[in-house]
Structures are given as structure tokens and as C-alpha cells.
Amino acid sequence: MAQGRLDSAGIESFLADTNMARVDWPLTRGMRLQVESADVATAMELLAQPDNPDLTSDPQ
């Protein structure tokens, strides 16, 4: 899902360690989502935002 969010924002990304996740399962340490160094700050800011702000906002 994170890679899809970055792709839709025009940030190229790469999932590393996908094969290791399959080998280690169920003890998976996860995969690494990598972006170009120039895109790191933007990617981190984008991924820190809620998936759907309408669902996480205060319903008052």
C-alpha cells in the first residue's frame, strides 16, 4: 500500500528483500521500501499522513 501511495504521487520506489520475506516467514522482518535520496523527505511526509483523512478526523 505504501508503494502505491508513492507511485500515485509520482515518486518512484523499489521494494527490497521481497524474496527474504518469503523465506523467513513467519519470522519476517519485513521488506524495505526504497526511494531516491532526493525524494526521501517528500516520501516520508506523504507516508506519515493518514490513509484517509476523512476517516481519521474528529466527527464533531
Rosetta blueprint (number, residue, H / E / L):
1 M L
2 A H
3 Q H
4 G H
5 R H
6 L H
7 D H
8 S H
9 A L
10 G L
11 I L
12 E L
13 S E
14 F E
15 L E
16 A E
17 D L
18 T H
19 N H
20 M H
21 A H
22 R H
23 V H
24 D H
25 W L
26 P L
27 L L
28 T L
29 R L
30 G L
31 M L
32 R E
33 L E
34 Q E
35 V E
36 E L
37 S H
38 A H
39 D H
40 V H
41 A H
42 T H
43 A H
44 M H
45 E H
46 L H
47 L H
48 A H
49 Q L
50 P L
51 D L
52 N L
53 P H
54 D H
55 L H
56 T H
57 S L
58 D L
59 P L
60 Q L
